[in-house]
């Protein structure tokens, strides 16, 4: 096999395929990328970690001699990134490879193509639905935000559910303490529940978001054991997880005691500062007080051996006064998935579920449970005293500034009147 490469374009395809090559698998060949160069001048790259696979057409490659070879993914990727020349020649036989970049020449060993795992093909699969690439990337990012690290039991904790039917596609995940759901209108040919490993789906979402958009669309197919995501020049295949996803609809309720309307960016910035203290505690806990009477949100964190942090925000609060505890990281995950703009946060009490939504629209839901607060998590009255004094001092300073501005204005008006009297024209 002999290829003429345009380095930058070929490197982009190589890096995309390399994300799904895993050198840690028992099969050495799974750490490589299979290059197939055909007589019609097409170059196809295939990679797999034995659970997730990718097949894509490489741009920036001209076939001089047809053939195929398995090349170590990370090694050739490093070569392509660090070379300065843009026009390269890649030659590979059954044992050795040569990358010729003018004055730079690199020889390397290749992997036996006979041992490369067979990647499943979608030719016999049924189409489930077709979704704009930008939308699929969005619902994957939002819907997988509550997933946990893969676990042996229960299997659904490391997964994300893609559900189609009733004119929509949705992505749902949960780790038992929180849940995220993102949906989008979509014409579907069948109702289907596709349970997919969350890490693989997240990587797919990142790849789609960074490489596709506009009018690009993704066709989703399934044959019962594997799910394919097909675009014009790329096809992903992911093995489905054989497990049952919880009946999440049953745990969602409409009980409501307090609502908070606030800009998600403002709240997220405050939590970033609170987290400096909260992340040093074992449970990563913050306390949040909501006071509808004055529209004040007070957020505090306390680490007995380190210190305290307090934030005071003004917002639109309706309902009952509440004080709750939350895992800061879990709360931040919801805000990040929510994105910029207005946030509507609904509280069902100190022990009931909390739901985050966008101020307008019902395309996203993030639900989490409050954490039980202890005396170690809350700031004492003495510690809060400094916070109140600082707040009162700030208010007094603002009043003084207003008074000074008024006095200055009166002085200027008097001076102007005097000048007008002295110089009427």
C-alpha positions in Angstrom: 0.0 0.0 0.0 1.3 3.4 -0.9 -0.4 6.8 -0.2 0.3 10.4 -0.9 -0.9 12.4 2.0 -1.9 16.0 2.6 -0.8 16.1 6.3 -3.4 18.4 7.9 -6.5 16.9 6.3 -5.4 13.4 6.8 -4.4 14.1 10.4 -7.9 15.3 11.2 -9.4 12.0 10.1 -6.7 10.0 11.8 -7.3 11.8 15.2 -11.1 11.2 14.9 -10.6 7.5 14.3 -7.8 7.3 17.0 -10.2 8.3 19.8 -11.8 4.9 19.4 -8.6 2.8 19.2 -7.7 1.4 22.6 -4.2 0.0 23.2 -5.3 -1.2 26.7 -7.5 -4.0 25.3 -6.2 -7.6 25.3 -6.0 -7.6 21.5 -2.9 -5.7 20.3 -4.6 -4.9 17.0 -7.3 -2.9 18.8 -4.7 -0.3 19.5 -4.2 0.3 15.7 -6.2 1.8 12.9 -6.9 -0.3 9.8 -6.2 1.6 6.6 -7.9 0.3 3.5 -6.8 2.0 0.2 -9.0 1.0 -2.8 -8.5 1.3 -6.5 -11.2 4.0 -6.7 -8.9 6.3 -4.7 -10.9 6.0 -1.5 -9.1 5.6 1.8 -11.1 4.1 4.7 -10.0 4.2 8.4 -11.4 1.7 10.9 -10.8 1.6 14.7 -12.4 -0.2 17.6 -12.0 -0.7 21.4 -14.1 -3.9 21.0 -17.3 -2.1 22.2 -17.3 1.0 20.1 -16.2 1.2 16.5 -15.7 3.8 13.8 -15.4 3.6 10.0 -14.6 6.9 8.2 -13.4 8.1 4.9 -10.1 10.0 5.1 -9.7 13.2 3.3 -6.3 14.4 2.1 -5.2 11.0 0.8 -4.3 9.9 -2.8 -3.9 6.2 -3.5 -0.7 5.3 -5.4 -0.9 1.6 -4.6 -4.0 -0.1 -3.3 -3.8 -2.3 -0.2 -4.5 -2.4 3.5 -2.5 -2.3 6.8 -3.0 -1.8 10.5 -0.8 1.0 11.9 -0.4 1.9 15.6 -2.8 4.8 16.2 -0.9 6.9 18.7 2.5 6.5 17.0 1.5 7.6 13.5 -0.6 10.4 15.1 2.4 11.7 17.0 4.5 11.7 13.8 1.8 13.5 11.8 1.4 16.2 14.5 5.1 16.9 14.9 6.2 17.0 11.3 6.4 20.4 9.6 6.1 19.2 6.0 2.6 19.0 4.6 3.1 16.7 1.6 4.0 13.1 2.7 4.3 9.6 1.3 3.2 6.6 3.4 4.3 3.2 2.3 3.3 0.0 4.2 4.0 -3.7 3.6 3.2 -6.7 5.8 6.0 -5.9 8.3 7.2 -2.4 8.0 6.0 1.2 7.4 7.8 4.2 6.0 6.7 7.8 6.3 8.6 10.0 3.9 8.4 13.7 4.6 11.2 15.1 2.4 14.3 15.4 4.7 12.5 13.5 7.4 12.0 9.7 7.1 10.5 7.5 9.8 10.3 3.7 9.8 8.0 1.8 12.1 6.5 -1.6 12.8 3.0 -2.4 11.8 0.3 -4.8 13.3 -0.9 -7.9 11.6 -4.1 -7.1 9.7 -5.3 -10.7 10.2 -5.8 -10.1 13.9 -7.8 -6.9 13.5 -11.3 -7.3 14.9 -14.2 -7.4 12.5 -16.2 -4.2 12.7 -20.0 -4.8 12.4 -21.7 -3.4 9.3 -25.1 -1.7 9.2 -26.2 -3.2 5.9 -28.9 -5.4 7.7 -29.9 -2.9 10.3 -33.2 -1.0 10.5 -33.4 2.8 10.5 -34.7 4.2 13.7 -34.7 7.9 13.0 -32.7 10.8 11.4 -31.6 13.8 13.4 -29.7 17.0 12.6 -26.0 16.5 13.7 -26.0 19.6 15.8 -29.2 18.6 17.7 -27.9 15.1 18.4 -24.7 16.4 19.8 -26.7 18.8 22.0 -29.1 16.2 23.4 -26.3 13.7 24.1 -24.3 16.4 26.1 -27.4 17.4 28.0 -29.0 14.0 28.5 -25.8 12.2 29.6 -24.9 14.8 32.2 -26.2 12.7 35.1 -24.5 9.5 34.2 -21.9 8.0 36.5 -18.7 6.0 35.9 -19.4 2.6 34.4 -20.3 0.0 37.0 -20.8 -3.8 36.9 -24.1 -3.5 38.8 -26.6 -2.2 38.1 -25.5 -1.8 34.5 -27.7 1.1 33.7 -25.7 3.4 36.0 -23.0 3.8 33.3 -25.4 4.2 30.4 -27.5 6.7 28.6 -30.9 5.8 27.2 -31.8 7.0 23.7 -35.6 6.7 23.3 -37.5 7.3 20.1 -41.3 7.5 19.7 -44.3 9.8 19.9 -42.6 12.3 17.5 -39.5 12.9 19.5 -36.0 11.6 20.5 -34.7 11.9 24.0 -31.5 11.1 25.9 -31.8 10.2 29.6 -29.3 9.2 32.2 -29.2 8.7 36.0 -26.7 7.7 38.7 -29.4 7.1 41.3 -29.1 10.5 42.9 -29.9 12.7 39.9 -31.4 12.5 36.5 -31.0 14.4 33.2 -33.4 14.4 30.2 -33.1 16.2 26.9 -35.5 15.8 24.0 -36.1 17.1 20.5 -39.0 16.7 18.0 -38.1 14.0 15.5 -39.9 11.9 12.9 -39.3 8.3 13.9 -40.0 5.1 12.0 -40.4 3.1 15.2 -40.5 3.3 19.0 -37.2 2.1 20.4 -35.2 2.1 23.6 -31.5 2.1 23.0 -29.3 1.7 26.1 -25.8 2.7 25.3 -22.6 3.0 27.4 -22.3 6.7 28.4 -18.6 7.2 27.8 -18.9 5.9 24.2 -22.0 8.1 23.6 -20.3 11.2 25.1 -17.3 10.7 22.8 -19.6 10.4 19.9 -21.4 13.6 20.8 -18.1 15.5 21.1 -16.9 14.2 17.7 -20.2 15.2 16.1 -20.3 18.6 17.7 -16.7 19.5 16.8 -16.8 18.2 13.2 -20.4 18.6 11.9 -23.3 21.1 12.0 -25.4 23.1 9.7 -27.3 20.8 7.3 -25.5 17.6 8.3 -27.7 14.9 9.7 -27.2 11.6 11.5 -29.1 8.4 10.7 -29.6 6.1 13.6 -29.9 2.4 12.9 -30.2 -0.7 15.1 -30.2 -4.5 14.6 -31.1 -5.4 18.2 -27.5 -5.7 19.6 -25.7 -2.8 17.9 -26.5 0.8 17.2 -25.1 2.7 14.3 -24.8 6.5 13.8 -24.2 7.2 10.2 -23.2 10.5 8.5 -22.0 11.2 5.0 -18.4 10.1 5.5 -18.4 8.5 8.9 -20.1 5.7 10.7 -20.0 4.8 14.4 -21.2 1.5 15.9 -21.8 0.9 19.6 -22.8 -2.3 21.3 -26.0 -2.0 23.3 -26.1 -2.7 27.0 -28.3 -5.6 27.9 -30.1 -4.2 30.9 -33.4 -2.4 31.8 -33.4 1.3 32.4 -35.5 2.5 35.4 -39.0 3.7 34.8 -37.9 7.3 35.4 -41.3 8.7 34.6 -42.7 7.3 37.8 -40.3 9.3 40.0 -40.9 12.7 38.5 -43.6 14.6 40.3 -45.2 18.0 40.2 -45.0 18.7 43.9 -43.8 22.3 44.3 -43.0 24.5 47.4 -40.6 27.1 46.2 -39.4 28.4 42.8 -36.2 30.3 41.9 -35.8 32.2 38.7 -32.2 33.3 38.1 -29.6 33.7 35.4 -27.7 30.4 35.3 -24.4 32.1 34.6 -24.7 34.3 37.7 -25.5 31.3 39.9 -22.8 29.2 38.4 -20.1 31.8 39.0 -21.1 32.0 42.7 -20.9 28.2 43.0 -17.4 28.3 41.5 -16.3 30.4 44.4 -18.2 28.4 46.9 -16.6 25.3 45.6 -13.1 26.4 46.7 -14.2 25.5 50.2 -16.9 22.9 49.5 -14.6 20.6 47.5 -12.4 20.1 50.5 -15.2 18.5 52.5 -15.9 14.7 52.2 -19.4 15.1 50.8 -18.7 18.3 48.7 -21.7 20.0 50.4 -23.1 23.5 50.2 -26.0 25.0 52.1 -28.6 27.1 50.2 -31.2 29.4 51.8 -34.1 30.8 49.7 -36.0 33.8 51.2 -39.1 34.8 49.1 -39.7 37.8 51.3 -36.6 39.7 50.2 -35.7 37.7 47.1 -32.4 36.7 48.6 -30.4 33.5 47.9 -27.6 32.8 50.4 -25.2 30.1 49.6 -22.6 28.9 52.1 -19.9 26.2 52.5 -18.0 25.3 55.6 -14.8 23.2 56.0 -14.1 23.1 59.8 -10.3 22.8 59.3 -10.1 25.3 56.4 -12.6 28.1 56.5 -16.0 29.3 55.2 -17.4 30.9 52.1 -20.6 32.9 51.6 -22.4 34.3 48.6 -25.5 36.5 48.5 -27.6 36.8 45.3 -30.8 38.6 44.4 -33.4 36.6 42.4 -37.1 36.0 41.8 -38.2 33.6 44.6 -41.8 32.5 45.1 -43.2 30.1 47.7 -41.9 29.0 51.1 -38.6 29.8 52.8 -36.2 26.9 52.4 -32.8 25.8 53.5 -31.3 22.9 51.7 -28.0 21.1 51.1 -26.6 20.1 47.8 -23.5 18.4 46.3 -21.9 21.4 44.6 -20.5 19.3 41.7 -24.0 17.7 41.0 -25.6 21.2 41.1 -23.0 22.6 38.7 -23.4 19.7 36.3 -27.0 20.7 35.9 -26.3 24.4 35.4 -23.6 23.6 32.8 -26.0 21.4 30.9 -28.7 24.1 31.1 -26.4 26.5 29.4 -26.5 30.3 29.4 -29.7 32.2 29.9 -32.6 32.1 32.4 -32.9 29.1 34.8 -36.1 28.0 36.5 -35.4 25.8 39.6 -38.3 24.1 41.3 -37.9 22.8 44.9 -40.2 20.2 46.5 -39.0 20.9 50.0 -35.9 20.0 52.1 -36.1 16.3 51.2 -38.0 16.3 47.9 -36.6 16.5 44.4 -35.2 19.6 42.9 -35.8 20.2 39.2 -33.9 22.5 36.9 -35.4 23.8 33.6 -34.9 26.5 31.1 -37.0 29.6 31.7 -38.6 29.0 28.4 -39.3 25.6 26.9 -39.5 22.1 28.2 -36.7 20.4 26.1 -34.4 19.8 29.1 -34.9 18.6 32.7 -32.2 18.0 35.4 -33.4 16.5 38.6 -31.4 16.0 41.8 -32.0 15.2 45.4 -31.0 17.5 48.3 -28.3 16.3 50.7 -29.0 16.2 54.4 -27.3 19.1 56.2 -25.4 18.6 59.5 -24.0 21.1 61.9 -20.6 20.7 60.2 -22.1 21.9 56.9 -23.7 25.1 58.0 -22.1 28.4 59.1 -22.6 29.4 62.7 -24.3 32.7 63.7 -20.9 34.0 64.8 -19.4 33.1 61.4 -22.4 34.6 59.6 -21.9 37.8 61.6 -18.9 38.9 59.5 -21.0 38.3 56.4 -23.8 40.4 57.7 -21.5 43.2 58.7 -19.8 43.2 55.3 -23.2 43.3 53.7 -24.4 46.2 55.9 -21.2 48.1 55.3 -21.6 47.7 51.6 -25.2 49.0 51.8 -24.1 51.9 53.9 -21.3 52.7 51.4 -23.8 52.7 48.5 -26.1 55.1 50.5 -23.2 57.4 51.1 -22.2 57.3 47.5 -25.8 58.2 46.4 -25.8 61.1 49.0 -22.5 62.4 47.8 -23.7 62.3 44.1 -26.8 64.3 45.1 -24.7 66.9 47.0 -22.3 67.2 44.0 -25.2 67.7 41.6 -26.7 70.4 43.9 -23.4 72.2 44.0 -23.0 72.1 40.2 -26.6 73.4 39.8 -25.9 76.3 42.1 -22.7 77.1 40.3 -24.5 77.0 36.9 -27.3 79.3 38.2 -24.7 81.8 39.4 -22.9 81.8 36.1 -26.2 82.2 34.2 -27.0 85.3 36.4 -23.5 86.8 35.7 -23.6 85.9 32.0 -27.2 86.0 30.9 -26.2 85.7 27.2 
